[in-house]
Amino acid sequence: MTDPTDAYEEYRVLLARQEAKRLRRRLLTPDAPDVPDAPDIHHTHEVHDTRDSRDRDVLGSVDARPPRTAPGRDGADDQRLITESLALVTPFPELIADLYAALFERHPYLRGLFPESMAFQQAHLERAFRFLIDRLDRPDEVAAFCTRLGRDHRKLGVRPVHYDVFETALVEALRRRAGTWWREDTEQAWRRMLRRAVTAMVRGAEAALAERPFWDVTVTGREERGPDLAVLRVAPAEPYPYRAGQYALLQSPLLARAWRPFSVACAPRADGELEFHVHRTGPGGVSDALVTRTRVGDPLRLGPAQGAMTLQEGDRDHDAVVVASGTGWAGARALLQDLARRRVPGRVAHLFLAARTREELYDLDAVAAWEARAPWLRVVTVLGAAAEGDAPAEAVSRHAGWPPSGPVFVSGPPALAATVRGLCARGLPADRLRHDLTAAAATTPDLPDRTAGPGGTAARVA
């Protein structure tokens, strides 16, 4: 068994070498963009070095040059090879279990970077793999997704060197799963996919070096709004910048290193406090800790504000449409507050609240108060089994004028992606749609069998 002291010493050596290589590269080519160190893809198995075997095992590889793509290979080629290999290496839960087993066996000190329950992380990684494979032929989408992911991973203590050992563990797991059927060209396609992602993640983290990875906040208020649903008010220790409609990742000290996205339920306030609507989606997750075990005075951590579901220049000159399901009402509420501040006389806002049953609707007194004091607001309730599917899109086309001239916001669980597809199928231009359903679902699930969107609501039909 490896002595823990030796393991951490290996880790310090690994970090020191990584930083030395980065410094040398910057001194030699000061104008070159920073990229993560990674072994050259053509020399993965033919490395000759005078260092001892222990050093090579720590590094995973000793040839540390920027990742590159082989001539004639693009994302579509790699996508085809990887897709063809899935039958050999999946199901994903087993592949990912093998990956982490290899990672922690070789580098046990890395276990401390992960939550106690690996179910959270395994579900997160499966969704990330699916996202990358599905969009490998769309490099701009992959780059945007991974840049954001790298920015988020700063608060977890992830360093560029960690991606090297992760790649080694992934390849070991792929070979173990496929056995004698494994092919070299397929392995290189997986490596290239990972390195494309890593390059964007590192650049995202580097670009955000001047940004804070998180804020310490204190719970100042707590209200129950229904079964398994709580409204939390928090006060940051220092000013927290965000825009109405954005979401942020929350962490409770009760679950170290586990983060989950929630929409901020208010536009920026003079007192600096924020509000979050949290629906408990099951036992043991972040939402459970926040709803059942968090009280006034407790500390939490809050990641940087994210998301594109915000008002833009020129929106005030048009009517707006907001579709919300479950605690997606939180993001909708913030947008309505922002609209009230910015609105132009004669412009209206249409709010569509969707739920499978009336009992699932909450905060109806607040909605009624909005209707009473805001004659420019039109509220439509959409009930039924298709409330997170095509029904909201149908309601928008019937009640809001078609096509809407202004922005259409969709706030709630990832299942509302069916609503987005329904709106697009009816001819709504893509540049009018604003939502963060895919981003949060791909990066930060709460529990392995439920998917949480920025609104903090479980996707009940996923």
C-alpha positions as CSV (number, residue, x, y, z in Angstrom):
1,M,0.0,0.0,0.0
2,T,1.3,3.5,-0.8
3,D,2.2,5.6,2.2
4,P,0.0,8.8,2.2
5,T,3.1,10.9,2.8
6,D,4.8,9.5,-0.3
7,A,1.6,10.1,-2.3
8,Y,1.3,13.7,-1.4
9,E,5.1,14.2,-2.1
10,E,4.5,12.8,-5.6
11,Y,1.6,15.3,-6.0
12,R,3.9,18.2,-5.0
13,V,6.6,17.0,-7.4
14,L,4.0,16.7,-10.1
15,L,2.7,20.3,-9.5
16,A,6.2,21.7,-9.4
17,R,7.2,20.1,-12.7
18,Q,4.0,21.4,-14.3
19,E,4.7,25.0,-13.1
20,A,8.3,24.8,-14.2
21,K,7.2,23.7,-17.7
22,R,4.7,26.5,-17.9
23,L,7.2,29.1,-16.8
24,R,9.8,27.9,-19.3
25,R,7.3,28.0,-22.1
26,R,6.3,31.6,-21.2
27,L,9.9,32.7,-21.1
28,L,10.7,31.2,-24.5
29,T,7.5,32.3,-26.2
30,P,5.9,35.1,-24.2
31,D,3.3,35.9,-26.8
32,A,2.0,32.3,-27.3
33,P,-1.3,31.4,-25.8
34,D,-1.2,29.2,-22.7
35,V,-2.3,25.6,-23.3
36,P,-2.3,22.5,-21.0
37,D,0.6,20.2,-21.0
38,A,-0.2,16.8,-22.5
39,P,1.7,14.0,-24.1
40,D,2.1,14.1,-27.9
41,I,-0.6,11.9,-29.4
42,H,1.9,10.2,-31.8
43,H,4.3,9.1,-29.1
44,T,2.0,7.9,-26.3
45,H,3.5,4.4,-26.2
46,E,7.1,5.1,-27.4
47,V,8.5,7.3,-24.7
48,H,12.3,7.0,-23.9
49,D,13.5,8.8,-20.8
50,T,16.3,8.5,-18.3
51,R,14.0,9.1,-15.3
52,D,13.0,6.2,-13.2
53,S,9.8,4.3,-13.6
54,R,8.3,5.9,-10.5
55,D,8.6,9.3,-12.1
56,R,7.0,8.1,-15.3
57,D,4.1,6.6,-13.3
58,V,3.5,9.8,-11.5
59,L,3.4,11.9,-14.6
60,G,1.4,9.4,-16.7
61,S,3.7,10.5,-19.6
62,V,7.0,12.4,-19.8
63,D,6.5,14.0,-23.2
64,A,4.7,17.2,-22.4
65,R,3.9,19.2,-25.5
66,P,0.7,21.1,-26.3
67,P,-2.1,18.8,-27.7
68,R,-2.5,18.7,-31.4
69,T,-4.8,17.0,-33.9
70,A,-3.4,14.6,-36.4
71,P,-3.5,15.8,-40.0
72,G,-6.8,14.9,-41.7
73,R,-8.6,14.4,-38.5
74,D,-11.4,16.7,-37.5
75,G,-14.2,16.6,-35.0
76,A,-16.6,14.7,-37.3
77,D,-14.0,12.0,-38.0
78,D,-13.4,11.5,-34.3
79,Q,-17.1,11.6,-33.5
80,R,-17.6,8.7,-35.9
81,L,-14.8,6.6,-34.4
82,I,-15.9,7.3,-30.8
83,T,-19.6,6.6,-31.6
84,E,-18.6,3.3,-33.2
85,S,-16.7,2.3,-30.1
86,L,-19.5,3.0,-27.6
87,A,-20.9,-0.5,-27.8
88,L,-17.5,-1.8,-26.6
89,V,-16.9,0.5,-23.7
90,T,-20.4,1.4,-22.4
91,P,-22.7,1.5,-20.4
92,F,-21.2,4.8,-19.2
93,P,-21.7,4.1,-15.5
94,E,-19.4,1.1,-15.7
95,L,-16.8,2.9,-17.9
96,I,-16.7,5.8,-15.4
97,A,-16.5,3.5,-12.4
98,D,-13.4,1.9,-14.0
99,L,-12.0,5.3,-14.8
100,Y,-12.2,6.5,-11.2
101,A,-10.9,3.2,-9.9
102,A,-7.8,3.6,-12.1
103,L,-7.4,7.2,-11.1
104,F,-7.5,6.7,-7.4
105,E,-5.5,3.5,-7.5
106,R,-2.6,5.4,-9.2
107,H,-3.1,8.7,-7.4
108,P,-5.0,8.2,-4.1
109,Y,-4.3,11.9,-3.1
110,L,-6.7,13.0,-5.8
111,R,-9.7,11.4,-3.9
112,G,-9.8,14.5,-1.7
113,L,-10.8,16.7,-4.6
114,F,-14.1,14.8,-5.0
115,P,-17.3,14.7,-2.8
116,E,-17.7,11.8,-0.4
117,S,-20.4,10.3,-2.6
118,M,-19.1,9.7,-6.1
119,A,-22.7,9.2,-7.5
120,F,-22.8,13.0,-8.0
121,Q,-19.6,13.1,-9.9
122,Q,-20.3,10.0,-12.0
123,A,-23.6,11.4,-13.2
124,H,-21.9,14.7,-14.0
125,L,-19.1,13.1,-16.0
126,E,-21.6,10.9,-18.0
127,R,-23.5,13.9,-19.0
128,A,-20.3,15.7,-20.0
129,F,-19.2,12.8,-22.1
130,R,-22.5,12.6,-23.9
131,F,-22.5,16.4,-24.5
132,L,-19.0,16.2,-26.0
133,I,-19.6,13.2,-28.2
134,D,-22.9,14.6,-29.5
135,R,-21.3,18.0,-30.4
136,L,-17.8,17.0,-31.4
137,D,-18.5,18.1,-34.9
138,R,-19.5,21.6,-33.6
139,P,-16.2,22.9,-32.2
140,D,-17.6,26.3,-31.2
141,E,-20.3,24.7,-28.9
142,V,-17.7,22.4,-27.4
143,A,-15.3,25.3,-26.7
144,A,-18.0,27.4,-25.1
145,F,-19.2,24.5,-22.9
146,C,-15.7,23.6,-21.8
147,T,-14.6,27.2,-21.2
148,R,-17.5,27.6,-18.8
149,L,-16.7,24.2,-17.2
150,G,-13.0,25.2,-16.7
151,R,-14.1,28.5,-15.1
152,D,-16.4,26.5,-12.7
153,H,-13.7,24.0,-11.8
154,R,-11.4,26.6,-10.3
155,K,-13.4,26.5,-7.0
156,L,-12.8,22.7,-6.8
157,G,-9.0,23.1,-6.8
158,V,-8.6,21.5,-10.2
159,R,-5.2,22.3,-11.8
160,P,-4.1,21.7,-15.5
161,V,-1.9,18.8,-14.3
162,H,-4.9,16.9,-13.1
163,Y,-6.1,16.5,-16.7
164,D,-3.0,14.6,-17.6
165,V,-3.6,11.9,-15.0
166,F,-7.3,11.9,-15.8
167,E,-6.5,11.1,-19.5
168,T,-4.3,8.2,-18.4
169,A,-7.0,6.8,-16.3
170,L,-9.6,7.2,-19.1
171,V,-7.4,5.3,-21.6
172,E,-6.8,2.5,-19.0
173,A,-10.6,2.2,-18.5
174,L,-11.3,2.2,-22.2
175,R,-8.8,-0.6,-22.8
176,R,-10.1,-2.6,-19.9
177,R,-13.7,-2.3,-21.1
178,A,-12.9,-3.1,-24.8
179,G,-10.2,-5.8,-24.2
180,T,-8.7,-7.2,-27.4
181,W,-11.2,-5.4,-29.6
182,W,-9.7,-2.0,-28.8
183,R,-8.1,-0.1,-31.7
184,E,-5.3,2.5,-31.7
185,D,-7.2,4.9,-34.0
186,T,-10.2,4.8,-31.7
187,E,-8.0,5.5,-28.7
188,Q,-6.5,8.5,-30.3
189,A,-9.9,9.8,-31.2
190,W,-10.9,9.7,-27.5
191,R,-7.6,11.4,-26.6
192,R,-8.2,14.2,-29.1
193,M,-11.7,14.7,-27.8
194,L,-10.5,15.0,-24.3
195,R,-7.6,17.3,-25.2
196,R,-9.9,19.6,-27.1
197,A,-12.1,19.8,-24.0
198,V,-9.1,20.3,-21.7
199,T,-7.6,23.1,-23.8
200,A,-10.8,25.1,-23.6
201,M,-11.2,24.3,-19.9
202,V,-7.7,25.5,-19.1
203,R,-8.2,28.7,-21.1
204,G,-11.5,29.3,-19.4
205,A,-9.8,29.0,-16.0
206,E,-6.8,31.1,-17.1
207,A,-9.2,33.9,-18.4
208,A,-11.0,33.9,-15.1
209,L,-7.9,34.2,-12.9
210,A,-8.9,37.7,-11.9
211,E,-12.4,36.5,-10.9
212,R,-13.3,35.1,-7.6
213,P,-14.2,31.4,-7.7
214,F,-16.8,31.8,-4.9
215,W,-18.3,34.1,-2.3
216,D,-19.0,33.3,1.3
217,V,-22.7,34.1,2.2
218,T,-24.8,33.8,5.3
219,V,-28.4,32.7,5.4
220,T,-30.5,35.6,6.6
221,G,-34.0,34.2,6.0
222,R,-35.8,31.0,5.5
223,E,-39.5,30.3,4.6
224,E,-41.3,27.1,3.6
225,R,-43.5,27.5,0.5
226,G,-44.8,24.0,0.2
227,P,-43.8,20.3,0.7
228,D,-40.0,20.0,0.2
229,L,-39.7,23.6,-0.9
230,A,-37.9,26.4,0.9
231,V,-37.0,30.0,0.0
232,L,-33.6,31.1,1.3
233,R,-32.3,34.6,1.6
234,V,-28.6,35.0,1.8
235,A,-26.3,38.0,2.4
236,P,-22.8,37.9,0.7
237,A,-19.9,39.1,2.8
238,E,-18.8,41.2,-0.1
239,P,-20.7,42.6,-3.1
240,Y,-21.9,39.9,-5.5
241,P,-22.2,41.0,-9.2
242,Y,-25.0,39.4,-11.3
243,R,-27.9,40.2,-13.6
244,A,-31.6,39.4,-13.3
245,G,-32.3,36.0,-14.8
246,Q,-28.8,34.5,-14.1
247,Y,-28.1,31.5,-11.9
248,A,-25.3,30.5,-9.6
249,L,-23.9,27.3,-8.0
250,L,-24.5,26.9,-4.3
251,Q,-22.5,24.8,-1.8
252,S,-23.4,23.8,1.7
253,P,-20.7,22.9,4.2
254,L,-22.8,19.9,5.0
255,L,-21.7,18.4,1.6
256,A,-18.2,19.5,0.9
257,R,-17.2,19.9,-2.8
258,A,-20.8,19.3,-4.0
259,W,-22.4,22.2,-5.9
260,R,-25.8,22.7,-7.5
261,P,-27.2,25.4,-9.8
262,F,-30.1,27.6,-8.6
263,S,-31.7,30.7,-10.3
264,V,-31.4,33.9,-8.3
265,A,-35.0,34.7,-7.6
266,C,-34.6,38.5,-7.5
267,A,-33.1,41.3,-9.5
268,P,-30.1,43.0,-7.8
269,R,-31.2,44.7,-4.6
270,A,-29.9,47.8,-2.8
271,D,-29.1,45.7,0.4
272,G,-27.2,43.2,-1.7
273,E,-29.2,40.2,-0.5
274,L,-30.1,37.4,-2.8
275,E,-33.0,34.9,-2.8
276,F,-33.1,31.3,-3.9
277,H,-36.1,28.9,-4.3
278,V,-35.0,25.3,-3.5
279,H,-37.0,22.2,-4.2
280,R,-35.8,19.1,-2.4
281,T,-35.4,16.4,-5.1
282,G,-34.4,13.5,-2.9
283,P,-32.4,12.4,0.1
284,G,-28.7,13.1,0.5
285,G,-28.2,15.8,-2.2
286,V,-27.5,19.5,-2.0
287,S,-31.2,20.4,-2.2
288,D,-31.9,18.1,0.7
289,A,-29.2,19.8,2.8
290,L,-30.5,23.3,1.9
291,V,-34.2,22.5,2.5
292,T,-34.0,20.2,5.6
293,R,-30.8,21.1,7.4
294,T,-30.0,24.8,6.7
295,R,-31.1,27.5,9.1
296,V,-30.8,31.3,9.5
297,G,-27.2,32.1,10.4
298,D,-25.7,29.2,8.5
299,P,-22.8,29.8,6.1
300,L,-23.0,28.8,2.4
301,R,-20.8,29.3,-0.6
302,L,-21.9,30.9,-3.9
303,G,-20.2,30.6,-7.2
304,P,-20.0,33.3,-9.9
305,A,-23.2,34.3,-11.7
306,Q,-23.7,32.5,-15.0
307,G,-26.3,32.2,-17.7
308,A,-27.7,34.0,-20.8
309,M,-31.3,34.3,-19.7
310,T,-31.0,38.1,-19.3
311,L,-32.5,41.2,-20.8
312,Q,-30.4,42.7,-23.6
313,E,-30.1,46.1,-25.2
314,G,-33.2,46.8,-27.2
315,D,-35.4,44.3,-25.4
316,R,-37.4,47.0,-23.7
317,D,-38.8,48.1,-27.0
318,H,-40.6,44.8,-27.5
319,D,-43.1,42.7,-25.6
320,A,-41.5,39.8,-23.6
321,V,-42.6,36.2,-23.1
322,V,-41.5,34.2,-20.0
323,V,-42.2,30.5,-19.7
324,A,-41.6,28.9,-16.2
325,S,-42.1,25.5,-14.7
326,G,-41.6,24.5,-11.0
327,T,-39.0,26.7,-9.3
328,G,-38.2,28.1,-12.7
329,W,-40.5,30.7,-11.3
330,A,-37.5,32.0,-9.4
331,G,-35.7,33.1,-12.6
332,A,-39.0,34.4,-14.0
333,R,-39.6,36.5,-10.9
334,A,-36.2,38.1,-11.2
335,L,-36.9,38.9,-14.9
336,L,-40.3,40.4,-14.1
337,Q,-38.6,42.7,-11.5
338,D,-36.1,43.8,-14.1
339,L,-38.8,44.3,-16.7
340,A,-40.8,46.5,-14.3
341,R,-37.7,48.7,-13.9
342,R,-37.0,49.0,-17.6
343,R,-40.4,48.8,-19.2
344,V,-41.6,51.2,-21.9
345,P,-45.3,52.3,-21.7
346,G,-47.4,50.2,-24.0
347,R,-45.2,47.1,-23.8
348,V,-46.5,44.0,-22.1
349,A,-45.0,40.8,-20.7
350,H,-46.6,37.4,-21.0
351,L,-46.0,34.9,-18.2
352,F,-46.8,31.2,-18.8
353,L,-46.7,29.1,-15.6
354,A,-46.6,25.3,-16.4
355,A,-47.3,22.4,-14.1
356,R,-48.6,18.9,-14.4
357,T,-51.2,19.6,-11.6
358,R,-52.4,22.7,-9.9
359,E,-50.9,21.4,-6.6
360,E,-47.4,21.7,-8.2
361,L,-47.9,25.5,-8.6
362,Y,-46.6,27.5,-5.7
363,D,-46.2,31.2,-4.7
364,L,-49.6,31.9,-6.3
365,D,-50.2,34.7,-3.9
366,A,-47.1,36.5,-5.2
367,V,-48.2,35.9,-8.8
368,A,-51.7,37.3,-8.0
369,A,-50.0,40.3,-6.4
370,W,-48.0,40.9,-9.6
371,E,-51.1,40.8,-11.7
372,A,-52.9,43.2,-9.4
373,R,-50.2,45.9,-9.5
374,A,-48.9,45.4,-13.0
375,P,-51.5,45.9,-15.7
376,W,-48.8,45.3,-18.3
377,L,-48.5,41.6,-17.2
378,R,-50.6,38.8,-18.7
379,V,-50.5,35.5,-16.8
380,V,-51.5,32.1,-18.4
381,T,-51.5,28.8,-16.5
382,V,-50.6,25.7,-18.4
383,L,-51.7,22.4,-16.7
384,G,-51.4,18.8,-17.8
385,A,-49.1,16.0,-18.6
386,A,-47.4,18.0,-21.4
387,A,-46.7,21.0,-19.2
388,E,-43.0,20.5,-19.6
389,G,-43.4,19.5,-23.3
390,D,-45.2,21.0,-26.2
391,A,-48.1,22.5,-24.3
392,P,-46.3,25.7,-23.2
393,A,-45.2,26.3,-26.8
394,E,-48.8,25.9,-28.0
395,A,-50.0,28.3,-25.3
396,V,-47.4,30.9,-26.3
397,S,-48.4,30.7,-30.0
398,R,-52.1,31.2,-29.1
399,H,-51.9,33.9,-26.4
400,A,-48.8,36.0,-27.0
401,G,-49.2,36.7,-30.7
402,W,-47.1,34.8,-33.2
403,P,-44.3,35.1,-33.7
404,P,-43.4,37.2,-30.7
405,S,-41.4,40.4,-31.6
406,G,-39.3,40.3,-28.5
407,P,-37.4,37.8,-26.4
408,V,-38.8,34.5,-25.2
409,F,-37.3,33.2,-21.8
410,V,-37.7,29.6,-20.7
411,S,-36.9,29.0,-17.1
412,G,-37.1,25.7,-15.2
413,P,-35.9,22.0,-15.5
414,P,-34.1,20.6,-18.5
415,A,-37.3,18.8,-19.5
416,L,-38.4,22.2,-20.8
417,A,-36.0,21.6,-23.7
418,A,-39.1,20.0,-25.3
419,T,-40.8,23.4,-25.0
420,V,-37.8,25.1,-26.6
421,R,-38.0,22.6,-29.5
422,G,-41.7,23.2,-29.8
423,L,-41.2,27.0,-30.1
424,C,-38.5,26.5,-32.7
425,A,-40.7,24.1,-34.7
426,R,-43.3,26.8,-34.9
427,G,-40.9,29.1,-36.5
428,L,-39.5,31.2,-33.6
429,P,-36.0,32.5,-34.5
430,A,-33.3,31.0,-32.4
431,D,-31.9,34.4,-31.5
432,R,-35.1,35.2,-29.7
433,L,-34.9,32.3,-27.3
434,R,-33.0,32.5,-24.1
435,H,-32.5,29.7,-21.6
436,D,-29.9,27.9,-19.6
437,L,-31.5,24.4,-19.6
438,T,-28.6,22.5,-21.3
439,A,-25.7,24.2,-19.6
440,A,-26.6,23.4,-16.0
441,A,-27.9,20.0,-16.8
442,A,-24.7,19.0,-18.4
443,T,-22.4,20.2,-15.7
444,T,-23.9,19.9,-12.2
445,P,-26.6,17.3,-11.4
446,D,-27.7,16.9,-7.9
447,L,-28.4,13.2,-7.8
448,P,-27.7,10.4,-10.2
449,D,-31.3,9.7,-11.0
450,R,-32.6,13.2,-11.2
451,T,-31.4,16.2,-13.3
452,A,-31.6,19.7,-11.9
453,G,-31.8,22.8,-14.0
454,P,-30.8,26.3,-12.8
455,G,-34.2,26.7,-11.4
456,G,-33.4,24.0,-8.9
457,T,-36.3,21.8,-9.9
458,A,-35.9,18.1,-10.7
459,A,-36.7,17.1,-14.3
460,R,-39.6,14.8,-13.4
461,V,-40.0,13.4,-16.9
462,A,-36.3,13.0,-17.7
